[in-house]
Amino acid sequence: MNVAIPSQLRDYTGGHAQVEAHGATLADLLADLERRYPGVRFRMIDEQDRIRRHIRIFVNREQARDLGAALGANDEVVIVGALSGG
């Protein structure tokens, strides 16, 4: 499935805004992303296996809060990173 990558994580994906990844659950998808793009998962998931506060992951435009969320082959996954500044 296609995964939209926010600009602050594109250094890990070789600059790609859209990448391909697979998984039956969100956790599986993130593990696949980590295999393909080492280091990217740690930027999204903390040491307690929770989505970091500054990251939002949407599956079919619904915010995913649980890494165990089931995914379908045609689902759309969008990762969004919070922007800050002053």
N, CA, C and O atoms as a DFTB+ gen file, in Angstrom:
344 C
 N C O
     1  1       0.831      -1.180       0.000
     2  2       0.000       0.000       0.000
     3  2       0.874       1.241       0.000
     4  3       2.030       1.198       0.421
     5  1       0.325       2.329      -0.468
     6  2       1.033       3.607      -0.493
     7  2       1.012       4.253       0.882
     8  3      -0.009       4.247       1.571
     9  1       2.144       4.807       1.271
    10  2       2.267       5.510       2.543
    11  2       2.820       6.897       2.248
    12  3       3.882       7.034       1.641
    13  1       2.092       7.930       2.684
    14  2       2.558       9.308       2.518
    15  2       3.482       9.641       3.684
    16  3       3.139       9.426       4.847
    17  1       4.657      10.169       3.353
    18  2       5.701      10.462       4.338
    19  2       5.825      11.981       4.508
    20  3       5.922      12.707       3.519
    21  1       5.822      12.465       5.758
    22  2       5.971      13.917       5.958
    23  2       7.385      14.376       5.631
    24  3       8.323      13.580       5.642
    25  1       7.527      15.642       5.346
    26  2       8.823      16.178       4.910
    27  2       9.928      15.927       5.926
    28  3      11.066      15.682       5.526
    29  1       9.640      15.976       7.221
    30  2      10.702      15.805       8.210
    31  2      11.216      14.362       8.307
    32  3      12.217      14.118       8.980
    33  1      10.560      13.413       7.657
    34  2      11.039      12.023       7.653
    35  2      11.588      11.585       6.304
    36  3      12.033      10.447       6.158
    37  1      11.564      12.451       5.342
    38  2      11.990      12.066       3.989
    39  2      13.484      11.828       3.847
    40  3      13.913      11.211       2.872
    41  1      14.281      12.299       4.787
    42  2      15.707      11.961       4.760
    43  2      15.890      10.447       4.864
    44  3      16.842       9.892       4.314
    45  1      14.986       9.793       5.561
    46  2      15.067       8.340       5.727
    47  2      14.606       7.593       4.486
    48  3      15.023       6.458       4.256
    49  1      13.755       8.211       3.690
    50  2      13.188       7.536       2.510
    51  2      13.842       7.996       1.215
    52  3      13.277       7.816       0.136
    53  1      15.015       8.580       1.312
    54  2      15.704       9.038       0.115
    55  2      14.997      10.191      -0.567
    56  3      15.140      10.392      -1.773
    57  1      14.225      10.957       0.216
    58  2      13.528      12.111      -0.333
    59  2      12.148      11.816      -0.882
    60  3      11.465      12.722      -1.359
    61  1      11.727      10.563      -0.822
    62  2      10.424      10.178      -1.379
    63  2       9.279      10.593      -0.465
    64  3       9.310      10.335       0.738
    65  1       8.260      11.242      -1.049
    66  2       7.068      11.643      -0.308
    67  2       6.058      10.505      -0.208
    68  3       5.227      10.493       0.699
    69  1       6.124       9.562      -1.120
    70  2       5.260       8.378      -1.137
    71  2       6.147       7.149      -1.226
    72  3       7.048       7.082      -2.063
    73  1       5.887       6.174      -0.356
    74  2       6.636       4.925      -0.404
    75  2       5.654       3.763      -0.330
    76  3       4.489       3.937       0.029
    77  1       6.132       2.604      -0.669
    78  2       5.338       1.378      -0.620
    79  2       5.725       0.607       0.632
    80  3       6.907       0.501       0.962
    81  1       4.730       0.069       1.328
    82  2       4.975      -0.779       2.497
    83  2       3.799      -1.735       2.639
    84  3       2.727      -1.510       2.076
    85  1       4.014      -2.807       3.401
    86  2       2.992      -3.838       3.553
    87  2       2.870      -4.233       5.013
    88  3       3.830      -4.140       5.778
    89  1       1.679      -4.674       5.389
    90  2       1.460      -5.183       6.734
    91  2      -0.017      -5.396       6.996
    92  3      -0.868      -4.679       6.470
    93  1      -0.309      -6.401       7.825
    94  2      -1.695      -6.690       8.193
    95  2      -2.193      -5.741       9.277
    96  3      -3.396      -5.528       9.426
    97  1      -1.248      -5.169      10.038
    98  2      -1.578      -4.198      11.076
    99  2      -0.682      -2.985      10.909
   100  3       0.288      -3.019      10.151
   101  1      -1.004      -1.926      11.609
   102  2      -0.163      -0.734      11.568
   103  2       1.237      -1.052      12.085
   104  3       2.221      -0.558      11.534
   105  1       1.342      -1.860      13.124
   106  2       2.656      -2.260      13.646
   107  2       3.466      -2.989      12.580
   108  3       4.661      -2.736      12.423
   109  1       2.815      -3.896      11.845
   110  2       3.500      -4.627      10.768
   111  2       3.960      -3.676       9.666
   112  3       5.065      -3.813       9.140
   113  1       3.113      -2.719       9.325
   114  2       3.462      -1.744       8.293
   115  2       4.681      -0.931       8.719
   116  3       5.591      -0.712       7.919
   117  1       4.704      -0.483       9.973
   118  2       5.842       0.302      10.456
   119  2       7.112      -0.543      10.523
   120  3       8.207      -0.034      10.286
   121  1       6.972      -1.827      10.844
   122  2       8.131      -2.724      10.829
   123  2       8.665      -2.882       9.413
   124  3       9.878      -2.926       9.210
   125  1       7.771      -2.969       8.432
   126  2       8.189      -3.056       7.036
   127  2       8.891      -1.771       6.604
   128  3       9.906      -1.812       5.909
   129  1       8.343      -0.629       7.022
   130  2       9.018       0.647       6.716
   131  2      10.416       0.674       7.319
   132  3      11.360       1.140       6.682
   133  1      10.551       0.175       8.542
   134  2      11.862       0.153       9.208
   135  2      12.844      -0.739       8.456
   136  3      14.023      -0.403       8.345
   137  1      12.371      -1.872       7.940
   138  2      13.255      -2.761       7.156
   139  2      13.744      -2.057       5.889
   140  3      14.902      -2.192       5.495
   141  1      12.846      -1.309       5.264
   142  2      13.184      -0.632       4.016
   143  2      13.967       0.669       4.242
   144  3      14.831       1.037       3.446
   145  1      13.644       1.351       5.341
   146  2      14.215       2.672       5.624
   147  2      14.659       2.723       7.086
   148  3      13.963       3.291       7.927
   149  1      15.819       2.131       7.390
   150  2      16.276       2.036       8.785
   151  2      16.285       3.391       9.501
   152  3      16.742       4.403       8.968
   153  1      15.760       3.366      10.733
   154  2      15.734       4.553      11.571
   155  2      14.428       5.314      11.552
   156  3      14.186       6.136      12.436
   157  1      13.571       5.064      10.562
   158  2      12.337       5.845      10.425
   159  2      11.325       5.518      11.531
   160  3      10.617       6.412      11.995
   161  1      11.248       4.268      11.954
   162  2      10.254       3.891      12.963
   163  2      10.499       4.618      14.282
   164  3       9.551       5.082      14.915
   165  1      11.743       4.722      14.699
   166  2      12.061       5.378      15.973
   167  2      11.599       6.832      15.981
   168  3      11.285       7.367      17.045
   169  1      11.552       7.468      14.847
   170  2      11.088       8.858      14.759
   171  2       9.584       8.971      14.934
   172  3       9.069      10.056      15.202
   173  1       8.867       7.842      14.781
   174  2       7.409       7.861      14.899
   175  2       6.888       7.174      16.160
   176  3       5.834       7.536      16.684
   177  1       7.638       6.177      16.643
   178  2       7.186       5.338      17.754
   179  2       8.182       5.446      18.907
   180  3       9.393       5.356      18.704
   181  1       7.654       5.643      20.131
   182  2       8.552       5.803      21.287
   183  2       8.956       4.452      21.878
   184  3       8.601       3.396      21.354
   185  1       9.699       4.509      22.970
   186  2      10.238       3.303      23.603
   187  2       9.146       2.437      24.240
   188  3       9.381       1.261      24.519
   189  1       7.966       2.998      24.472
   190  2       6.844       2.242      25.030
   191  2       5.907       1.724      23.927
   192  3       4.780       1.314      24.206
   193  1       6.374       1.746      22.700
   194  2       5.591       1.308      21.538
   195  2       4.308       2.110      21.354
   196  3       3.265       1.552      21.016
   197  1       4.388       3.410      21.575
   198  2       3.266       4.306      21.340
   199  2       3.660       5.318      20.273
   200  3       4.831       5.666      20.119
   201  1       2.663       5.773      19.549
   202  2       2.910       6.804      18.539
   203  2       3.341       8.075      19.257
   204  3       2.692       8.511      20.207
   205  1       4.433       8.664      18.801
   206  2       4.957       9.876      19.442
   207  2       3.930      11.010      19.371
   208  3       3.119      11.076      18.446
   209  1       3.983      11.896      20.362
   210  2       3.002      12.978      20.486
   211  2       2.963      13.893      19.272
   212  3       1.906      14.427      18.937
   213  1       4.089      14.080      18.613
   214  2       4.135      14.999      17.483
   215  2       3.832      14.334      16.136
   216  3       3.928      14.972      15.088
   217  1       3.465      13.051      16.173
   218  2       3.163      12.305      14.951
   219  2       1.689      11.904      14.958
   220  3       1.151      11.498      15.988
   221  1       1.056      12.022      13.813
   222  2      -0.307      11.524      13.617
   223  2      -0.261      10.580      12.423
   224  3       0.367      10.873      11.405
   225  1      -0.931       9.449      12.564
   226  2      -1.018       8.481      11.475
   227  2      -2.494       8.298      11.151
   228  3      -3.308       7.998      12.024
   229  1      -2.814       8.484       9.891
   230  2      -4.189       8.356       9.431
   231  2      -4.299       7.170       8.482
   232  3      -3.476       6.995       7.583
   233  1      -5.324       6.362       8.698
   234  2      -5.637       5.247       7.816
   235  2      -7.008       5.543       7.229
   236  3      -8.010       5.597       7.943
   237  1      -7.032       5.732       5.928
   238  2      -8.278       6.093       5.250
   239  2      -8.935       7.319       5.900
   240  3     -10.144       7.350       6.131
   241  1      -8.111       8.312       6.183
   242  2      -8.538       9.608       6.742
   243  2      -9.033       9.550       8.182
   244  3      -9.546      10.545       8.695
   245  1      -8.890       8.402       8.844
   246  2      -9.243       8.254      10.253
   247  2      -7.951       8.142      11.051
   248  3      -7.064       7.365      10.696
   249  1      -7.841       8.920      12.132
   250  2      -6.620       8.869      12.915
   251  2      -6.483       7.514      13.611
   252  3      -7.403       7.055      14.288
   253  1      -5.330       6.890      13.435
   254  2      -5.032       5.617      14.093
   255  2      -4.326       5.911      15.409
   256  3      -3.360       6.672      15.446
   257  1      -4.809       5.307      16.481
   258  2      -4.208       5.509      17.795
   259  2      -3.577       4.221      18.335
   260  3      -2.864       4.235      19.338
   261  1      -3.852       3.121      17.656
   262  2      -3.434       1.803      18.119
   263  2      -2.586       1.127      17.051
   264  3      -2.996       1.026      15.895
   265  1      -1.405       0.667      17.440
   266  2      -0.531      -0.012      16.484
   267  2      -1.094      -1.347      16.031
   268  3      -0.643      -1.903      15.030
   269  1      -2.074      -1.867      16.758
   270  2      -2.708      -3.123      16.374
   271  2      -3.821      -2.956      15.363
   272  3      -4.464      -3.937      14.991
   273  1      -4.067      -1.727      14.906
   274  2      -5.140      -1.466      13.947
   275  2      -4.922      -2.293      12.678
   276  3      -3.832      -2.309      12.106
   277  1      -5.982      -2.975      12.258
   278  2      -5.908      -3.814      11.057
   279  2      -5.869      -2.943       9.805
   280  3      -6.510      -1.894       9.737
   281  1      -5.104      -3.400       8.821
   282  2      -4.983      -2.698       7.546
   283  2      -5.415      -3.614       6.413
   284  3      -5.229      -4.829       6.470
   285  1      -5.991      -3.014       5.388
   286  2      -6.334      -3.740       4.169
   287  2      -5.363      -3.373       3.065
   288  3      -4.689      -2.345       3.140
   289  1      -5.291      -4.194       2.060
   290  2      -4.334      -4.001       0.971
   291  2      -4.531      -2.681       0.232
   292  3      -3.576      -2.139      -0.323
   293  1      -5.748      -2.160       0.216
   294  2      -6.034      -0.928      -0.515
   295  2      -6.159       0.295       0.385
   296  3      -6.593       1.355      -0.067
   297  1      -5.786       0.157       1.649
   298  2      -5.886       1.290       2.570
   299  2      -4.890       2.379       2.206
   300  3      -3.830       2.113       1.639
   301  1      -5.249       3.602       2.542
   302  2      -4.363       4.750       2.356
   303  2      -3.821       5.144       3.728
   304  3      -4.592       5.379       4.659
   305  1      -2.509       5.216       3.851
   306  2      -1.867       5.579       5.116
   307  2      -1.122       6.895       4.911
   308  3      -0.313       7.040       3.996
   309  1      -1.420       7.842       5.789
   310  2      -0.783       9.154       5.733
   311  2      -0.162       9.423       7.097
   312  3      -0.839       9.368       8.123
   313  1       1.133       9.715       7.093
   314  2       1.841      10.061       8.320
   315  2       2.039      11.570       8.297
   316  3       2.491      12.142       7.306
   317  1       1.689      12.199       9.415
   318  2       1.763      13.654       9.510
   319  2       2.616      13.991      10.722
   320  3       2.435      13.418      11.796
   321  1       3.542      14.918      10.548
   322  2       4.351      15.404      11.653
   323  2       3.960      16.825      12.000
   324  3       3.732      17.655      11.119
   325  1       3.885      17.097      13.297
   326  2       3.535      18.443      13.749
   327  2       4.624      19.425      13.348
   328  3       5.812      19.103      13.360
   329  1       4.196      20.620      12.995
   330  2       5.129      21.702      12.678
   331  2       5.162      22.645      13.861
   332  3       4.142      22.874      14.512
   333  1       6.321      23.187      14.136
   334  2       6.420      24.155      15.219
   335  2       7.252      25.327      14.760
   336  3       7.936      25.270      13.738
   337  1       7.182      26.346      15.500
   338  2       7.950      27.536      15.153
   339  2       7.329      28.746      15.824
   340  3       6.350      28.636      16.561
   341  1       7.902      29.868      15.562
   342  2       7.358      31.045      16.234
   343  2       7.413      32.247      15.353
   344  3       6.995      33.331      15.760
